[in-house]
Structures are given as structure tokens and as C-alpha cells.
Amino acid sequence: MEFDLNKLKKRPSYPFETIAVGLSFSPRMESVLAEAKKISDVCGSKLILIHVGAKTIEKEKVFSDILFRNNIEEKKVKVIWAEGDEVNTMLQLCKQNIVDLLILGALQKENILKFYLGSIARTISRKAKCSVLLLTNPSKEARPAKKIIVNAGVDHPKTIHSINTALYFAKKMGVKEISLVHEVHSPTLSMAMAESSSAPEVTKMKKEFTEEESNKLHSLIAKCETDDLKINEKVIKGKPGFAIRQYAETKKADLLVINSPDTNLTLLDRIFTHDIEFILADMPCNLLIVHSRI
């Protein structure tokens, strides 16, 4: 079945009008579904439940029981059973149904084999034409996110869309404050400091550089739809992806928000690690990858 990609081009990354959840009949399936229902309820979204795999009587029974326990009326959601390659089929179904947010369960830490070959959830997150929410520790109980951190790279055109999407999501989830963190990595500055023989000069260079990056972040935030949310601004130094992952882990964040990758990364790209790969390989918390469709 062919799909007209023009239906997706320039579509805003929020609001989440249609949310899909990928269900794999794993032990965490019910928790993933409960989290997805909670999010779709607060966002007022249409909910689509997708299983890529054979449809059996046993699966249908398990599925019906889970829906009943979570007060989900099957006639009020769209249920799709499909067979085929898990990644390609899921991506195609999301396109066909104009999905704004795809929710998947994901292991918090990949082993070495999965890092190089890629788990299904992580492969989808790299290729999806919609935003993806990876749940590392889904729960059936109401457990609102309190600490949301956004990777606010000020020099990327996608970032303002990711920030506004994070702000929209935070407001819907009842979060009162959000941290916008700008990673900076400047080999040129490091070389200049290494060549300087004066400690005061090094201190001055560091201060001026940090102030400049802080001003960039503040100017970007001024363009966003913050409303009455409390905004924490922070500049951190380190390798992109690795630094924000460590920061989110240290701060015990509930959700980390990042831009979607610019391209479909190849195996070679993954060996020479990109910023998103540092995060996907060992996620510090739930991860929202915003696809801004710009």
C-alpha cells in the first residue's frame, strides 16, 4: 500500500492528536499500555494499539483481559494486528495512520550485541517519521513525571520544536518546571586553553565562553511557549550525547527529551558513536525523541 508522504511534511510535532503504542506481548506489555492510555487521556488523543505478529486466540484472550483491567473499551480504540518485519511494518503503519507519537517499551541498557545490531525499539526510534517515547520502566500505577530535562542544543534548527513539544507535554502531564540543558563541546577552546600559559587567561576564556553559550540558550528559550512553567537553564560541557546522559542520570530525571537524528545512521555511524547512540545504548530514564518534520 502506497502512502503519500506529503500528509506528514511540515506537520507540527505537537499536539499529539494520534498516539500509537507498539505491543509485543512481553511481561511489560500491560504496563506500557497503561502508560500509553494515561498519556492519551491527558492529551485528548486518539489511541491506536499495534501488534506486529501472528494473531492467535491465546493472544486475543490476553489482550482482551488487559484492556478490561485497564478500563479500555476496544470499540473506542483502533486495534491493528499485522504481520511482517517488525520495524518496517510498524513504521509503515505509523505513517498510514498519521501518528504523532509512538510509545514503545525499551530495555534501559543494551548489551554489546544489541548495541551493534540494534533492538527493535531503538531501530524504530532512529527511523520513525513521528516522535517516539521509549519507556524504560513503565508502570501500571499513576506515577507522574516530575523531572523533565530537554537537550537544548542552541545551534540546531530542530531544537526549538523539541523544546516546545516538551513544554506542551509537560503542561499536559501537570509538570510545573522543566530543565533546558545546552551541551557544549569546543575542541578549539580546549586547544586555546592548552596553549595558554596564564591561569587567569584560561579562567577568563572559560567564563566568556560559558556566558556566550548561556546567552544563546536564554535567547532561544525567550522564543518558546513557556507560559507559567518554571524554566531551569543550564550549560554543561562535554561530548554531545554522553554529557546529557550523565547529567540526566545524576539529576535522576524522569524524562529526557532530545531531537530526532538527522539521518538514518549506518553500522559504521554507530561504531563511531553519534550523540544519540550514547543515550540509546544506556538510557538514564524514559526518552522522548521529538521528530519535528522540518
C-alpha positions as CSV (number, residue, x, y, z in Angstrom):
1,M,0.0,0.0,0.0
2,E,1.5,3.3,-1.1
3,F,1.4,6.3,1.2
4,D,1.5,10.0,0.4
5,L,4.4,11.4,2.5
6,N,3.0,14.9,1.8
7,K,0.5,14.2,4.5
8,L,3.4,14.2,7.0
9,K,5.5,17.0,5.6
10,K,5.5,20.2,7.8
11,R,3.1,18.6,10.2
12,P,3.7,20.1,13.7
13,S,5.3,17.8,16.3
14,Y,2.5,18.7,18.7
15,P,-0.2,18.4,19.8
16,F,-0.3,14.6,19.9
17,E,-3.6,14.1,18.1
18,T,-2.9,10.4,17.4
19,I,-0.8,8.2,19.7
20,A,0.1,4.6,18.8
21,V,1.5,2.1,21.2
22,G,3.5,-0.9,20.0
23,L,2.5,-4.1,21.9
24,S,4.8,-7.1,22.0
25,F,3.1,-9.4,24.5
26,S,6.2,-9.2,26.7
27,P,5.9,-9.2,30.6
28,R,5.8,-5.4,30.5
29,M,3.0,-5.1,27.9
30,E,0.3,-4.2,30.3
31,S,2.5,-1.5,32.0
32,V,3.3,0.0,28.6
33,L,-0.4,0.1,27.6
34,A,-1.3,1.6,31.0
35,E,1.2,4.4,30.5
36,A,0.0,5.0,26.9
37,K,-3.6,5.2,28.0
38,K,-2.7,7.8,30.7
39,I,-0.9,9.9,28.2
40,S,-3.6,9.7,25.5
41,D,-6.2,10.6,28.1
42,V,-4.4,13.8,29.3
43,C,-3.6,14.8,25.7
44,G,-7.1,14.0,24.4
45,S,-5.5,11.8,21.7
46,K,-6.9,9.1,19.5
47,L,-5.2,5.8,20.6
48,I,-4.0,3.1,18.3
49,L,-2.8,-0.3,19.5
50,I,-0.5,-2.1,17.2
51,H,0.9,-5.7,17.4
52,V,3.2,-6.9,14.7
53,G,3.0,-10.7,14.8
54,A,0.6,-13.5,14.3
55,K,-2.9,-13.1,15.7
56,T,-3.9,-16.1,17.8
57,I,-6.8,-17.0,20.0
58,E,-4.4,-17.0,23.0
59,K,-3.1,-13.5,22.2
60,E,-6.6,-12.2,21.7
61,K,-7.7,-13.5,25.1
62,V,-4.6,-12.0,26.9
63,F,-5.2,-8.7,25.0
64,S,-8.9,-8.5,25.9
65,D,-8.1,-9.2,29.6
66,I,-5.5,-6.4,29.7
67,L,-7.9,-4.0,28.0
68,F,-10.6,-4.8,30.6
69,R,-8.3,-4.4,33.6
70,N,-7.2,-1.0,32.3
71,N,-10.7,0.2,31.6
72,I,-10.1,0.5,27.8
73,E,-13.1,-0.2,25.6
74,E,-11.9,-1.9,22.5
75,K,-14.6,-0.1,20.4
76,K,-13.1,3.2,21.5
77,V,-9.6,2.5,20.3
78,K,-8.2,1.3,17.0
79,V,-6.6,-2.1,17.2
80,I,-4.2,-3.2,14.4
81,W,-2.9,-6.8,14.1
82,A,-0.2,-7.0,11.3
83,E,2.4,-9.5,10.2
84,G,5.8,-8.7,8.6
85,D,9.1,-7.3,9.6
86,E,8.6,-5.6,12.9
87,V,10.4,-2.4,12.2
88,N,9.2,-1.7,8.6
89,T,5.7,-2.7,9.4
90,M,5.5,-0.5,12.5
91,L,6.9,2.4,10.6
92,Q,4.6,2.0,7.7
93,L,1.5,1.7,10.0
94,C,2.5,4.9,11.8
95,K,2.8,6.8,8.5
96,Q,-0.5,5.4,7.2
97,N,-2.3,6.5,10.4
98,I,-0.7,9.9,10.7
99,V,0.7,9.0,14.2
100,D,2.2,11.9,16.1
101,L,3.7,9.9,19.0
102,L,4.7,6.2,19.1
103,I,5.1,4.7,22.5
104,L,7.3,1.6,23.0
105,G,8.8,-0.3,25.9
106,A,12.6,-0.4,25.8
107,L,15.4,-2.0,27.9
108,Q,17.3,0.6,29.8
109,K,20.7,-0.7,28.9
110,E,21.6,-2.6,25.7
111,N,24.2,-5.4,25.8
112,I,27.1,-5.3,23.3
113,L,25.3,-7.4,20.7
114,K,22.2,-5.2,20.8
115,F,24.3,-2.1,20.6
116,Y,25.8,-3.0,17.3
117,L,22.8,-4.8,15.8
118,G,20.1,-2.7,17.4
119,S,16.9,-3.6,19.3
120,I,13.6,-3.2,17.6
121,A,12.6,-0.2,19.7
122,R,15.8,1.6,19.1
123,T,15.9,0.8,15.4
124,I,12.4,2.3,15.1
125,S,13.4,5.4,17.1
126,R,16.2,6.1,14.6
127,K,13.9,5.8,11.5
128,A,10.5,6.9,12.6
129,K,8.8,9.9,10.9
130,C,7.0,10.7,14.2
131,S,8.1,11.3,17.7
132,V,8.9,8.3,19.8
133,L,8.6,7.8,23.5
134,L,10.7,4.9,24.9
135,L,9.6,3.7,28.3
136,T,12.4,2.1,30.3
137,N,10.4,1.3,33.4
138,P,6.7,1.5,32.6
139,S,4.3,1.3,35.5
140,K,0.6,0.4,35.8
141,E,0.3,2.8,38.7
142,A,-0.1,6.6,38.3
143,R,3.4,8.0,38.5
144,P,3.6,11.5,37.1
145,A,7.0,12.7,35.7
146,K,8.5,15.4,38.0
147,K,11.9,16.0,36.4
148,I,12.0,16.6,32.7
149,I,15.3,17.5,31.0
150,V,15.5,18.8,27.4
151,N,18.7,18.6,25.4
152,A,18.6,22.1,24.1
153,G,21.3,22.3,21.5
154,V,21.0,26.0,20.6
155,D,22.7,25.7,17.1
156,H,20.3,23.1,15.7
157,P,17.1,24.2,13.9
158,K,15.1,21.3,15.3
159,T,15.7,22.3,18.9
160,I,13.0,25.0,19.2
161,H,10.4,22.4,18.0
162,S,11.7,19.9,20.5
163,I,11.6,22.4,23.4
164,N,8.0,23.5,22.5
165,T,6.9,19.8,22.3
166,A,8.5,19.1,25.7
167,L,6.7,22.2,27.1
168,Y,3.4,21.0,25.6
169,F,3.9,17.5,27.1
170,A,5.0,18.9,30.5
171,K,1.8,21.1,30.7
172,K,-0.4,18.2,29.8
173,M,1.3,15.9,32.4
174,G,1.0,18.5,35.1
175,V,4.7,19.2,35.4
176,K,5.5,22.6,37.0
177,E,9.1,23.0,36.0
178,I,11.4,21.8,33.3
179,S,15.2,22.0,32.8
180,L,16.6,23.1,29.4
181,V,20.2,22.0,29.2
182,H,22.7,23.1,26.5
183,E,25.7,20.8,25.9
184,V,28.8,22.5,24.6
185,H,31.8,20.8,23.2
186,S,34.5,23.1,21.8
187,P,37.8,21.4,20.8
188,T,39.0,24.8,19.6
189,L,38.6,26.3,23.0
190,S,40.3,23.4,24.7
191,M,43.3,23.8,22.3
192,A,43.4,27.6,23.0
193,M,43.4,26.9,26.8
194,A,46.1,24.2,26.5
195,E,48.3,26.7,24.6
196,S,47.8,29.4,27.1
197,S,50.5,29.7,29.9
198,S,48.4,32.0,32.0
199,A,45.9,30.7,34.5
200,P,43.9,34.0,34.6
201,E,43.7,33.9,30.8
202,V,42.3,30.4,30.9
203,T,39.7,31.4,33.6
204,K,38.7,34.4,31.5
205,M,38.3,32.3,28.4
206,K,36.2,29.7,30.2
207,K,34.0,32.4,31.7
208,E,33.4,34.3,28.4
209,F,32.7,31.1,26.6
210,T,30.1,29.9,29.2
211,E,28.5,33.3,29.3
212,E,28.2,33.4,25.5
213,E,26.6,29.9,25.4
214,S,24.3,30.8,28.3
215,N,23.1,33.9,26.4
216,K,22.4,31.8,23.4
217,L,20.3,29.4,25.4
218,H,18.4,32.2,27.1
219,S,17.6,33.8,23.8
220,L,16.3,30.6,22.4
221,I,14.1,30.0,25.4
222,A,12.6,33.5,25.0
223,K,11.2,32.3,21.7
224,C,9.4,29.3,23.2
225,E,6.0,28.9,24.6
226,T,6.9,28.6,28.3
227,D,3.7,30.2,29.8
228,D,3.8,29.8,33.6
229,L,6.2,26.8,33.7
230,K,9.3,27.3,35.8
231,I,12.4,27.0,33.4
232,N,15.8,26.0,34.7
233,E,18.6,26.9,32.3
234,K,21.9,25.0,32.4
235,V,25.0,24.9,30.3
236,I,27.1,21.7,30.6
237,K,30.5,20.9,29.0
238,G,31.3,17.5,27.4
239,K,30.9,15.2,24.4
240,P,27.4,15.6,22.9
241,G,25.0,12.8,24.0
242,F,27.4,11.5,26.6
243,A,27.3,14.7,28.7
244,I,23.5,15.0,28.7
245,R,23.1,11.3,29.5
246,Q,25.3,11.6,32.6
247,Y,23.6,14.8,33.6
248,A,20.1,13.2,33.4
249,E,21.3,10.2,35.4
250,T,22.9,12.4,38.1
251,K,19.7,14.5,38.4
252,K,17.5,11.4,38.5
253,A,15.4,12.7,35.6
254,D,12.1,11.0,34.8
255,L,12.2,12.0,31.2
256,L,14.9,13.1,28.8
257,V,13.8,14.9,25.6
258,I,16.1,15.1,22.5
259,N,15.9,15.9,18.8
260,S,15.4,13.1,16.4
261,P,18.6,12.0,14.5
262,D,19.2,14.0,11.3
263,T,19.8,10.9,9.1
264,N,19.4,7.1,9.3
265,L,22.6,6.0,10.9
266,T,24.5,3.2,9.3
267,L,26.5,0.5,11.1
268,L,29.7,2.5,10.6
269,D,28.0,5.6,12.1
270,R,27.1,3.5,15.2
271,I,30.7,2.2,15.6
272,F,32.0,5.8,15.6
273,T,29.4,6.8,18.1
274,H,27.0,9.7,17.4
275,D,25.3,11.7,20.3
276,I,22.0,9.7,20.1
277,E,23.9,6.4,20.3
278,F,25.4,7.3,23.7
279,I,21.8,7.8,25.0
280,L,20.2,4.8,23.3
281,A,22.9,2.4,24.5
282,D,22.4,3.2,28.2
283,M,19.2,5.3,28.7
284,P,19.2,7.2,32.0
285,C,15.4,7.3,32.1
286,N,12.4,7.5,29.8
287,L,13.3,9.1,26.5
288,L,11.2,11.3,24.2
289,I,12.7,11.6,20.7
290,V,11.0,14.6,19.0
291,H,10.6,14.4,15.2
292,S,9.8,17.9,14.1
293,R,9.3,17.1,10.4
294,I,11.1,20.4,9.4
